[in-house]
Amino acid sequence: MRVLVVGAGVTGLTCAVVAAERGHQVDVLARDLPLETTSAIAAAWWYPYLARPADRVLAWSRRSYEVLAALTGPDAGVTVRRSLELVTDPTAHDPWWADAVAAFERVTAVPHGYGAGWTFDGIVAHMPTYLDHLVRRLADSGGTVTRMALPALPSGADVVVNASGLGSRLLSGDATTTPVRGQLVRLPPVPGVEEVLLADGPDGVTYVVPRGTDVIVGGTSEYGEWDLAPRPEDTAAILARATALVPALDGAPVLGTRVGLRPARPSVRLEREERPGASPVVHCCGHGGAGVTLSWGCAEEVVALAEAPA
């Protein structure tokens, strides 16, 4: 079976790898090559953020956690790191995804201003390394990645996979896909900062994600914002919130500031569409801030739909 995958971010590449390693002929077409995508700048910590519906997201996330945990090591750039999430509500129940992760535990002591928290074994992917890992796996199975700006979803294959992220607004006429602007700050490794922190506080969501070679600090979540230019005021606010929670970050030099546009949608679109006179399409879009988190679970379902008889 010949498969054309549109989009070379983590979703598209993972779909391509799963299809190619099952013996299909796979070619990826994308305006942006892997290291130019939003995926390339993501903090890439396993967490089902801005993705619905909960039942399907949980299944996809659980499967991705299993696969990513088995990939840990320098070749793929994947590590397991103890992670702490803090919330303000002292009556908060365990999160709905708690049984998908290892070593989940409630914590009894939380910083001032927070009411509850929990720790678990989180998974972090250093995205430049991880995307290279996926490209190599695809190439080893005979697949290709080609830069190509498409005006519409292509034909000429047994199936087309639409993993175009925000591009699906144009390519599939999906106006429900909306950008959620996220700004982050990159710092050098900081002694003593080895655990991931996510704090959903009164001034917004703050995260600190050590990746070995650097520390990613964020962030912002601005719906409907297309602006890719970093804003100094956002950088200052992010660093102030982060250093209040992790004082060791204070004074660390800023290596860079980046902005990505998360492709959010009321619900993840993962379905097969038959097109009269054209190749069928399996849509896989609207992953919000959870592209890595959903990647393997979604990719396996995408390929199953691609292989299904019409």
N, C-alpha and C positions, 0 to 999 in steps of 0.2 A: 504494500500500500504506500502511495506517495502522500506525504503530509507536508503542507506549507504552514509554518507558524509565523504569524505576524506579531512582532514585538520581541525584543532581545533583552528585556529586563529579567528579573529572577523568575517570574511566572512563565514567560515564553521559553526561556532556556530550560527550565525544569520540565515543562511539557515536552520539549524537543528531545531531551535526554531520555525520558521514560519511553517515548515512542521509538527512538532510534535503538535503544538497548533491547527493545522487543522485536527488532529486526525490520522496522519500517524505513523507507527512504525519507529522510527529513531534511528540509531546508528552511532556515529562518530568514525572514525578510524584515528589515527594520530601518526606520529613518535614523535612529540613534543606535550605535553599537553598544555592546554591554557596558563598557566603562564610562559611557556618556549618559546612561539612564539614571532615573531617580533611584533605582535600586543600588547603584554604585556608591551613593553618598549616605545611604541609610545606616542608622546605628545597628540595625539588624539583630535585635534581641528578640527571642521568641516571646511574643505576647499578642493575643488576638485583639488588636486595637482598631477601632473604626470599621469593624466587619460584622455583618449580620447575614442571615439569621443565626441565632445562637446554636441551634441544634446541628445544623450543617457545618457551621464554623468549628464547633467543638470536635466533630469527627475529623475534619480536614486537619485541624491543629494537632490533634493527638497523633495522627499518622505522621505528620511532618516532624513532630518532636522525636518520634521513634527513629526516623531515618536520619535526622540531623545528629542525634546522639551517637549513632553508629559511625558518623563521618568525622568525629573529633580527631584533630591532629593538624600538623602544620601544612600538609598538602592541600587540604580543603579550607584551612583557615577557620575552622570551627572549634570552639571551646565550650566547656561546661563551667559556668560561674555561679556561685551562690548569689542569690538575688533577693532583694528586700523591696516589698511594695508597702507604701504607707497611704492610709486614707484618713479623712477627718472624722468620719462617723464612728463613734465608739461602739455602736450596735451593729456594725457591718458584719454580714455573714461571710463565710468563705466564698471566694469568687466562683463563678459558674464553671470555670475551666480548671478548678483545682485538681481534679482527679486525672488530668492529662499530663501532669508533671511529676517528677520524682522529688521525694523528700520535702513535701509541703508541710509547713508547721506555722502555727500562730505564734506571734511574739507577744511578750507580756509588757515590755517597756518600749515606748515610742517617744520621739522627740516632742517638745512643746508645740502645741497647735495641731497635733494629730491624735486621732482617737483609737486607731487599730492598725495592725499590720501583720504581715506574714512573710515567711521566707520559703524559697524552693530552689531546686537546681535549675537555673536558667541556661539557655543556650545562646551563644553569641557567635555571629559570623562576621569575620573581617571581609567586607563585601568585595573589594578589588581582588583579593585572593580567591574568594569563593566563586565569583563569577568566572574567573580564569579556570577554576577547577571544572565548572560546568561546561565551558567551551571546549576544554580538552576532552572531556568524556563524550561530548557530542561528536567531535572530530574523530575520536577513536572508533566510533560506531558508524562512521561514514557520513555524518551530517555536516551541513555548512551553515555559515552565517554571512549574509550579504547585506550591505547598506542599500536600501531602496526606499524612497519616499513614495508611498502608494496613495492614489486618489480615492481608492475604494478597496474593499476586500477582494483579493484575486480569485481566479478560478484556475483550471488546468491541473488540479490535483484530485486525489480521491477524497480528501477532506482538508479543510482550512481551519486552523485554530486561531481564533481572535484573542490574542493576549496583548492587545495594544494599549492597555491602560487608559489614560486620558484620550488617546487617539481614537478610542471607540466612539467618542462624541461625533467625529466626522465619519469614520470608516463604517460604522454600523448605525449611524443616526441616533445614538443613545444620549439624549440630552439630560438624562438623570444622573450621568456620571459627572461629578463635580470635583474640582481641585480643592485640596485642603493644604494650605501652605504651611510648611514646617521648616523652621530655621534651626540650625545646630552649630555648635562650636567645637572645633577639634583642638585638643590639648595634647602635650607630650605625656608619656607615662608618668604617673605621680606615685612616689613611694607610699605604700600602705593602702592605695586605692585599688583593690582587687575584686570587690563585689559590685554587682549592679544595683542601682537604686532607682526606683520609680516612686515619686511622691505626687499624689493628686491633692494639691493643697488649695487654699483659698485664692492664691494668686496665679493659679494655673498648674499645668502638669510639668514637673521637672524630672529629668532623667540623667543619670550618670552611668555610662557604659564603658568600662575599661576593656580594651581589645588586645592588650599586650604591647603593641607598637604605638598605641595612642589611647586617649580617652575622649569619647564623644559625649558632649553635654548639650542638653536641649531642654525645652523646645517651645515651639508654638504650634497652634492648630487653628488656622484661620480659613473658614469655609468660604469658597467662592473667590479666593484671592489667587491671581495668576502671576503676581510679581515675584520674579526670581532674584531680584537684587537683595543682598543682605542689608539689614537695617541696623545701624550702630546701637540704636536704643533697644532693639530686641537682644542684641548680644550682651549689653550691659545688664538687662533684666535677667536673662538666662544665667549669667555668671553669678549675679547677686543671690538668686534663689539657690543655686547649686552650692555655692560656698557656705551659705548659711546652714546647709544640711551636711556638707562634707568639707569641713574647714581646711583639710589638706590641699584642696584645690586652689586656695587663695594664693595669688601671685604667680600661678603657672602661666607661662607665655601662651598666647593664642597662635596656633599654627595655621588656622584657617577658619573661615566661616562659610557655610554653604546653605543653600535653600533647595528644597525639593517639593514637588507638588504631588501629594498622595492622591490616587484615583479613588475617591469615595463614591458610594452609590447606596441607595436605600437598602439593597441587599446584593450580595455577590451574585453575578450572573454566570451560572455554569449550566449550560443547556445546549442541545443540538438543534440547529435550524436547517431544515431542508429548503433549498433555493431552486425553484424551477429553472432549468437551463443553465445552472451554475453549480459549482462544487458546494456540497453541504458544509456548514460552518459549525464548529463547536466553540461557543463563546466562553471565555474565562476572564472576566473583568470585574472591576469594582471591589478590589481587595483592601481599599483604605490604607491604613498603616500596618497591614499584616501580610504583606507579600511573601516574605520569607516564612512566616509562621504558617501560612496556608499552602505553601508551594508544592510540597510532595503529595499531600492529600488531594489537592485539586488536580495536580498533573495526572495522577493515577486514574481519577474519575474522568478526566478529559480523554485520555487514551482509550478507556473502556467505551466511552460514547463514540469515539472515532471508529473503533473496531466493530461497533454494533451494526447489524444489517439495517439498511434503510427501511 
